[in-house]
Every structure is written in C-alpha cells, then in structure tokens.
Amino acid sequence: MRDPGPDYPIVLDQSNFNSARILTAILGGKDHYPIDETIAQELAPNTITHAITESRRFTRRAVGYLADHHQLAQFVELGCGYPHPPNIHDIAEERTTTARTLYIDNDTLAAVHARAMMCGHGSLTAELDLTDTASVVDAITSVFDMTAPIALCLSGTAELIEDAPAMVAELTRALPVGTWLVLTHVTADIYGHQIDSAAQTLRAAGIAYHPRTHDEVAAMLTGYHLHSPGLVAPHRWRPEPLGPGRYDHATEAVRPAVWDLSAYAAIGQRQQAMP
C-alpha cells in the first residue's frame, strides 16, 4: 500500500483540546500544546491517568509476547495517536526483520507525525476513521499477508468511540479466523467517582469519553479465545520489565493495587466465525 501524505493544507489549531495530544501529555510525550497540558494536569491526580499509562505498558508487553511466543510479525494499531517510543513497530522489529506495522488514525496531525517518526522499514500509516470499518479492512488487507495471522491493537481509543463495540464486532466479522485482538479499556466499575469525574472533565473539553463495564468489555471480545490470565487489570497481565536495552526509560515498577481495576486488558485470538 502506498503511504501517501495529505494533499491539503494542514492547519495547526492550538485553541481547541485534542484527545491525541492530551493522551501524549499524560504519557509524558512532547507533541502537545499548553491547552492540552492543562487537561492532563487536571486529570493527573485521577486514577484514569494511571489506567492510561498501564494500558500503554500492557500493549507494549502484548506485542512482545505475540512476537516472541506466537511468531506474529503483522500488527495494526487502531488509533495510534502521536509517537511515544517504544512504539509498536519498534518492539516488533527488534524481534523479527519481517515485522510489518500499520498505524491508523483519523487525526491528520497524528497521521503526519506517524509517517515522519514511526517510519521503520516495515511500517505504514493510514489516515482513516476507525468507524469506517470497510476502509479499515481494505487498508489492512492491502498491506498484509492475510494467510498469516495479524494482531489488532486497540488501546486508549475505544473509550473515545461511542459505537466501539459495534466497530470491533464488524472488524471481527470481516477479518479471518486466527486474527488476534489486543484490547484495553478504562472502566468505572470500581473507582466510579474518579473515572466518571475524569470523563466529565474530558466531555467538558469537547472530548466524548465512554468508560465501559466488565460485561461490556467482555462482550467486545466475543469470538476470541483469551490467553491467560484472561481479562484483568493491565498491570496484572504477565507483568515483566522490558529488560536492559534501548527502552530502559519505559520500564517502571508495577503500580500499587489501589489502581487494580481502573481498566481492563486482554489478548485474544479469534477461533471461530462470527454470525
């Protein structure tokens, strides 16, 4: 697939909040404006920031786990946001020279940054709305060998999409048996006041945010066989350090148990056709 840049002028809007920039501010990245930092700072005492941070660490571990233990070499990040190393292609390409990564985001600037900075020899970027599942599937099938397994990574994004369960179900039906799903999702099941307060803060900034219950997240995994330990808090999914190497700065201690259930995480493989 050709990796085209935008063919229209890019307008830098520093007057409105942006979910991708707020996320990178929470994660400690640099691609954000002061207006986004104000929201990140307002959220900082909240469990949601820890949920987002641990979800990102889980996704990195999941990519390494799938590459190391299941020989996966094809990864899609649905809603990649701004680069924040180690990115998915960094981890995959350290493990195999045949790794290929497709980054998808509907934010023009996020896509531009991805093209410029997440440019390993096997990575591409597509600027698409994730709810346009037909276009997403077209992009995936045009990039990857569909006779080999692929992994969809959806972390920190489903909460921003009102119809995320329907989107995941449509992608599941359209992609072949053997497809993997790496999923994280913020929940208000346990820390309802804190998470709901954070969601209200984001909504007041014009960013729709949808924490979901355990049952709702589990339903998004319908048709997937979950690998042990199943659907758990992100930092409880096979916690391990990244080990010595170029990404030492990304390794931190496991968070205390007080943040145990502000998010859910799972890795599943589709083993049956969806009705």
N, C-alpha and C positions, 0 to 999 in steps of 0.2 A: 504494500500500500504506500502510495506517495504520502509524504508528511508535509502538507502544504502549510504555509503561514497564512495569516489573514490577508485578504485582498482589499481591506478597507482601513481607513484611518483608525488608530487606537486613541481613545480619549481617556486621559488619566483623571479620574474623578476622586478627589480627596475629600469631598464634602459629605459622602454617604458611607455608612458602615458596610462592610463586606464580609460575608461568612468565611471565605477562604483566608482573608487577611487576619481576621480575628483568631482563626484556628492556628495560623502560623505564629501569631503573637503568643498564644497560650503555650505552644510547643517550644518557644524560645527562638524562633526564626527571626529573620530580619526583613522579610518582604511584607511590611505593613506600614500604615500611616498612623500619626498620633491619634486620630479619631478612633481607630481600631484598638489601639493600646488602652484607651480609656475604658472600653468594654471589657477587654481582657483583664485589666486591673480590678474592675468591679466584680468580675467573676472569680478572681484569684482566691478569695477565702472559701470558695464553694467547692463541694465535692465534685462538681462537674468538670473542673479543670483537671483533677486527678483522674477522673474517668477517661477523659480525652487522652491524657498522657499515657496512662496504662494501656489504653486501646491501641495506641500507636506502637508501643513496645511489643504488644502481643502480635500485631500484624507483621512486624519485622521477624519475630521468632517463628511465626507460622510459615513465612516464605522460606526461611532457612530450613525448617523442619520438612516441608514438602520437597524441597530440592535435595536434601540430604537423605531422606528416608523413603521417598516415593519417586525420585528421579524426575520431578517436574522441571520443565525448562520454559514453560509458557505461562505468563502471568498478565492479568488485566487489572489495573487499579481503576475502579469506578468512582470518580470524584477525587482526582489526585491532589487538587489544591496546589499550593506553592511548594517548591522543592524544600526538603528538610532532611539532609543526609543523616544516616544512610537511607536512601530511597530503595524502592523495591528492586529496581534493576541493579543497584549496587550490590545488594545481598545475593541476588540470583547469579550475577555474572562472576562473583567471587567463587561460585561453586561449579559453574559449568560454562564453557566457552560457547555453548549453543543456546544460552538463555535468550529469550525474547520477551520484551515487556511492552504492553500497550497502555498508555496513560490516557484517560478520558476525563474531560471536564467541560462544563458549559460556560465557564468564566473565561473570557477572551484573554485577560492578562495572565491568569493561571496557566492557560494553554501555551501562551508565548514563553513564559518562564520555563515551563516543562520542556519545550522544544530547545530552548537555549542552554539549559543547565542539566537536564536529565537525558543526556544525549549519548548514552553508551552505544556501542556498535550494534546492539540488538534492540534498542528502544525507539518507539514511535509515539506520537501524540495525536489524538483526535479531539477536536472541539465539537462536542455533541451534548444534547440534553439527554440525561440518563432515562428520562421517562419516554423518550422516543426509542423504544426498545428495538424496533425494526432496524433503525440506523445503527444502533449499538451492535446488534448481531451482525449486520453487514460489515461493520468495521472489524469485528473480531474474526469473522470467517475469511476476510480478505487478507488478514495478517498472518494467521496461524495455520499450522497443520492440524486440521480437525480430526485426523485419525489418531492424534496423540492427545493426551489429557491436557487441559488448561485449568488454571485457577482464577476465579473471580475474587478480587479483594474489595470488600465494601466496609470501610471503617471510617467513622466520623462523618458519614454522608447521608445514610438512610434517615437519620433524625431530621434532616433538612427537607425531606421529600414527603409530602402529605400522603401520597399513594405508594410509598416504598414497598409495602407488602405485595401489591399488585405488580409493581415493576419487577421485583425479584421472581415472582411466580411466572411472569411472561418470559423472562430470560431463562429460567429453569426449563420451561417447556420447549424453548427454541434451541437450546444447546444440547449436545449429545450426552447420553449416559456415560459416566466416567468423569464428568466435569466436577471440579472442586469448588467449594464456596468457603471463603474466609470472611467471617462476619463478626462485627462488634456493634453493640447498640447500647446507648445510655438508657437507664431506667429510673423511674421514680418509685419503684416497688418498696424500697426500704427507707431511703432518705428522701421521702416525698417532698417535704417542705423545702429542702435545699435545692433539689433538682427542679421543682416547679418554679421556685423563685428565680433560678438562673434562666429557665425557659422564658419566663415573663420578661426578664431583662433583655433577652435577645429579641423577643417579639416587639418590645417597645422600640427597639432599634430597627425594626422593619425586617427582621430575620425570623421566619417561621421555624419553630423547633418543636419536635414531636418525640419526647421520651415515650418508650413503649414498655408494656408489662412483659413478664417472663413468658406468658402464654402467647402473646403477640409475636415476640421474637422467635419462640419455638415454632410457631406456625410458618414463619418465613423460611424455616429450614426443612419444611415438608419435602419429602422425597430424597433427603440427604442422610446418609449414614454418618453419624457423628463419631469422630475419633476421641478416645479417652483423653481427658476426663469429661467430655461432653460439653454442655452449655454451662459455663461457670464465669465467675469474675475474671476479667482479662489477666490480672497478675497471678491468678491461680492456675492458668493453663500452662503447665510444664515450664515453670519459671526457671530461667538459667541465664547466666551472664553471656554477653556476646563473646567474651574471651579477649585475650590480647590481640591487638591489631589496629587497623586504621580507624575503627569506630569506637575506641575506648570511651570517648566522651559521651556516648549514647547509653552507656551502661550505668545503671543506678540500682540501689538496693530496692527490694520488694517493698511496696507501700504497706503501712500498718493495716490491721484488719478492720479498722473503722471505715475504710473505703471499700470493703469487700464487695458490696452489691450496689454500686452506683452505675454499673454497666455489666453487660453480658458479652461473652465471646465464645466462638466455636469454630471448628474446622469440620466440614462435612463433605462427603463425596456422593454424588448422585448415582444411585444404584438401580433406579427403576424409572420407567417412563411416567411422565405426569399425565393425568387425564385431561 
